[in-house]
Amino acid sequence: MDSYRINLPADGIPRKWYNVVGDVPDALTPPLHPGTRQPAGPEDLAPIFPANLIEQEMCSDRWVDIPEEILQVLALWRPTPLHRARRLEEALGTPAHIYYKNESVSPAGSHKPNTAVAQAYYNKVAGVKRISTETGAGQWGSALAFGTGLFGLECMVYMVRVSFEQKPYRKSLMHTWGANVLPSPTDQTNAGRKIREEMPDTPGSLGMAISEAVEDAATREDTKYALGSVLNHVLLHQTVTGLEAKQQFEMAGESPDVVIGCVGGGSNFAGFAFPFVPDKLAGQDIKMIGVEPESCPTMTRGEYRYDYGDTEKMTPLLKMHTLGHTFVPPKIHSGGLRYHGMAPLVSALVDKNIIEAQKRHQIACFEAAVQFARTEGIVPAPESSHAIRVAIDEALECKKTGEPKVIGFLLSGHGHFDMSAYDAFFADKLEDYVYPEEAIAKAMKTVPNV
Ligand SMILES: Cc1ncc(COP(=O)(O)O)c(C=O)c1O
């Protein structure tokens, strides 16, 4: 029975986060001030982030200690299990060994609390009273509501309107943990009012919600802003998953040939894959695949250059793969993967060919999700289904070649709040959507030449 689920002992939670910048120093590119377009210093970021997180953002140490207070909260659900997906392997008839790291067991149902708890703690220590943020699918908002609640902070969530309407229970969850939630764009901020005037029917986007949350933090003394992905410190906090998985693969006597994660802003994939980068740099043959939707193809069809993180050009410019900050993705159900940009560290590693980007259509992803649910039992989040699709595709390739590869993927969350998307899939109401080249070209025209 043990070979189905590999558990670490309770004290198996890593005591340090792994920082990939320690091994790939030139992956660290400076953010630029949105006004002057010169490298932004800590003082430029101070209106929206506390000093301790700014320091982490710019840190190049290979290892960073995890404070005891954070470990105590992570211990509510960590270490998470690594499962061997034997029933899925059997259903596919593949010689491959498929493993998944199960982040769906966290209180909010995804990997997001790994950084929400850490960010709430660092803000608390810095004397911050209230945190503003945006959320797409609602996973990040609920994770931050949980984290801030535990550390006694107020939480204000700007939730992308289309998700707010599609996922009323994510909102209820955030309320239960004590957060305030509004559908974005709102009429509460200058950015929101401006967008509503220009685009009265907009479904909203992460870029818009970020503008609102940043404005909220920048205009209030008691408030700082928190981002659930993209930034270096967020990716750092997520490395607990990859570090645990490495120990678990060792316990199983295996070493992954392929590691896979879905990619929105890049945090769950980076957290899982980056701890394997030193092995790859040392010559081990590990394929690392980040999977994005065809309808939001940031790495596979975007450009690697400086762009704003939000629609209203309030954030610093980041060097990243981007589809243009004015990009409004179609209403596909993988709400958490609808962002125009990509984590600068993930982008840099794609640029260096250390990691590889792939894209998939949503219907093929839902097919994979249903096959996974019917073999392994867990109903995955639509975002996670992108990783499952590629894991299955890799395993089917092994079936053709006869290679018994070891394939590991991160199950970033469960889909219990996404059942309307499953209903739409079963009713044949989902459509595959390829973002038109002209729309990308139009949004790219707004990207500054830096
Ligand atoms: C379950 C789940 N997986 C993946 C993502 C994508 O984010 P990231 O690429 O930062 O992991 C999200 C974002 O909301 C999510 O909710």
PDBQT file of the ligand as one rigid body, heavy atoms in Angstrom, charges set to zero:
ROOT
HETATM    1  C1  LIG A 501      -4.889  25.675  -8.624  1.00  0.00    +0.000 C 
HETATM    2  C2  LIG A 501      -4.011  26.657  -9.323  1.00  0.00    +0.000 A 
HETATM    3  N1  LIG A 501      -2.991  26.199 -10.041  1.00  0.00    +0.000 NA
HETATM    4  C3  LIG A 501      -2.165  27.035 -10.695  1.00  0.00    +0.000 A 
HETATM    5  C4  LIG A 501      -2.371  28.405 -10.677  1.00  0.00    +0.000 A 
HETATM    6  C5  LIG A 501      -1.446  29.270 -11.478  1.00  0.00    +0.000 C 
HETATM    7  O1  LIG A 501      -0.629  30.100 -10.738  1.00  0.00    +0.000 OA
HETATM    8  P1  LIG A 501       0.922  29.894 -10.651  1.00  0.00    +0.000 P 
HETATM    9  O2  LIG A 501       1.449  29.762 -12.052  1.00  0.00    +0.000 OA
HETATM   10  O3  LIG A 501       1.448  31.072  -9.949  1.00  0.00    +0.000 OA
HETATM   11  O4  LIG A 501       1.157  28.655  -9.873  1.00  0.00    +0.000 OA
HETATM   12  C6  LIG A 501      -3.416  28.938  -9.935  1.00  0.00    +0.000 A 
HETATM   13  C7  LIG A 501      -3.619  30.396  -9.869  1.00  0.00    +0.000 C 
HETATM   14  O5  LIG A 501      -4.524  30.909  -9.328  1.00  0.00    +0.000 OA
HETATM   15  C8  LIG A 501      -4.246  28.034  -9.236  1.00  0.00    +0.000 A 
HETATM   16  O6  LIG A 501      -5.268  28.493  -8.521  1.00  0.00    +0.000 OA
ENDROOT
TORSDOF 0
